[in-house]
Amino acid sequence: DIQMEICEYARQFVGNPYRWGGTSLTKGADCSGFTLSVYANYGVSLPHSSKAQANCGTRIDLSELQPGDLVFFNTSGSGASHVGIYIGNGEFLQSGTSRGVSIASLNNSYWSSYYLGARRVL
């Protein structure tokens, strides 16, 4: 299943650094650079902006989330300002300023309060 393969591929970059504007999975990527680069490895072209990625693919309800779906958050008060890759069991991979590429939980009070929606791009 390609969606699980994408999740396993992306998981290998946990611990790599955050870099604003970056798209390197090893030298540093911001949130949308991380998702852009992971999906590019599978021939999927995404824009380098969480706001723009939030308009790609098909909208998915929270109850329909599957591994490989993109999850979006409104942390700035102005629409999609953060994006990650859902990996199942309420968790997602993301590249954030404090920990670089890491696994986070949708059930965490911070992330659940900023959850905006999800898109399926495959």
N, C-alpha and C positions, 0 to 999 in steps of 0.2 A: 504494500500500500504506500503510494507516493507521499501521502501526508505524514505518515509515521516516519518514513525515511527522512523527510525534511526536518522533523523534530530531532531525530537522532543526529543528523548532520549538524544542526544548530547547537545542540547540547555540548558538542566538543569544544565550543568556544567560551564556555563558562569560565570566568576568572580573567578573561582578556579585558584590556582597558577600554574605558569610555573616552571618546574624543569628539568634541563638538564639530559637526560637519564631516566627520570621518566616515569612511565606508570600508575600511580594512578590518576583516574579521580577526586578524592577529595583532595589528598595530594600533587599532582603535577605531571605534565606530560610535556614532550617536544612535538613538533608538531607531530612526527610520533608515539610517545607513546600514544598521545591522539587519533589519528585515529585508531591505533592498538587496544586500549582498547574499544573504542566505537564499532568497528566492531566485536570484540571478543564476546561481549554481544549477538551478533546475529549469532554466530557460524562461522564467517569468520576469518580465520587466515591470518594475515598480518605480514611481517617482521618489525623489529624495526629500520627502516631507510627510510628516504624519497626517497633516490636514489633507494633502492630496491622496495619500494612500487610503484614507477613510472613504474615498469615493470610488475605489477600485473594487472589482469583483461584485459579489452579491451580499446584501445585508443578511446577517444571521442573528436570530434571537439567542439570548443567553442560554436558554434551555436546549438549543440545537448545536452548541459549540462542539467542534471536533478538533482533535489534534491537527495542527497546521493552519488553523484559522488565525487571522490577525485580530487582536483585541486592542481597543482604543480607549484612551483616558483623556479627560478634560481637566488637566492639572493647572491650567492657566486662566480658566474662566472664559476662554474664547474658542471653544471647539476642540477638535482632536489635537492635543499637544504632546501625546506620548503614545507609542505603539509597541506591541510585543507579539510573540508567537505562542498561541495556546498549545500546551503539550499534554493536556489531559489532567484528570484528578484535581481540577480547580487551580492548576498551576500554569504559568507562562514564563517564557524566556524573554528577557529584555536587556537593553543596554542603558544603564542609568548613570548619572553623574557620581553617585556615592560609591557604587560597587562595581562598575563596569558591567560586563555581561554576567547576568545572574538569573536565578530562578526566583520568581515571586508568586504569591498566592492571591487569587481573586477574592478569597475570603478574608484577607487581611483588611482591617478597617480602613486603612489609607486607600488601598487600591479599589475596594468596593465602593467607597464614597465618590471616587472620581471616574468610575467605569462609565463609558459613553456608548459602546456598542462593539460589534464584531463584523468582519467581512470574510467571505471565503473567496480566495483568488485562484483556486485550482478548479 
